[in-house]
Amino acid sequence: MITGVLCILLGEAAVTASGSLLVWFAIFLAFQATAIRFWEEPHLVRRYGDEYVEFRRNVPRWIPRISAWR
């Protein structure tokens, strides 16, 4: 979902040629990358344990996989 929001923000910045929207995109990206890495992922590791660690090892954080995870 966050990847979708980032794509929308970047698209809006490009279509409107808005530097302000581009700055907002960069701030939002930095905040989300930090929050996901240092708050959400440790929380999920504590909650789901080894299953989440395996999931994280097989599923990329930002760019979706082309092939299925087996």
C-alpha positions in Angstrom: 0.0 0.0 0.0 2.8 2.4 0.8 4.4 1.7 -2.6 1.2 2.7 -4.2 1.0 5.9 -2.3 4.6 6.7 -3.2 3.8 6.1 -6.9 0.8 8.4 -6.7 2.8 11.2 -5.0 5.6 10.9 -7.5 3.2 10.9 -10.4 1.4 14.0 -9.1 4.7 15.7 -8.7 5.7 14.8 -12.3 2.3 15.8 -13.8 2.1 19.1 -12.0 5.8 19.8 -12.2 5.6 20.7 -8.5 8.8 20.9 -6.5 6.7 21.1 -3.3 5.1 17.7 -4.1 8.5 16.2 -4.9 9.8 17.4 -1.5 6.7 15.9 0.2 7.4 12.6 -1.7 11.0 12.6 -0.4 9.9 13.4 3.2 7.2 10.7 3.1 9.5 8.1 1.6 12.2 8.8 4.3 9.6 8.6 7.1 8.1 5.4 5.8 11.4 3.7 5.1 12.5 4.5 8.6 9.3 3.6 10.3 9.0 0.3 8.5 12.6 -0.7 9.1 12.9 0.2 12.7 9.4 -0.1 14.1 7.2 -2.3 12.0 9.6 -5.1 11.1 10.9 -5.7 14.7 7.3 -5.7 15.9 6.4 -8.3 13.3 9.4 -10.4 14.2 8.3 -10.4 17.9 4.8 -11.3 16.9 5.3 -14.0 14.3 8.9 -15.1 15.0 10.7 -17.4 12.5 7.8 -17.4 10.1 8.1 -13.7 9.5 11.9 -13.9 9.3 11.5 -16.5 6.5 8.8 -14.3 4.8 11.1 -11.3 4.9 14.0 -13.3 3.5 11.8 -14.3 0.5 9.7 -11.2 -0.2 11.3 -7.9 -1.2 10.5 -4.8 0.9 9.6 -2.3 -1.8 9.6 -3.8 -5.3 7.2 -6.7 -5.9 8.5 -10.1 -7.1 7.8 -11.2 -10.7 7.8 -14.9 -9.8 5.9 -16.6 -7.0 7.5 -17.4 -3.7 7.7 -21.1 -3.1 
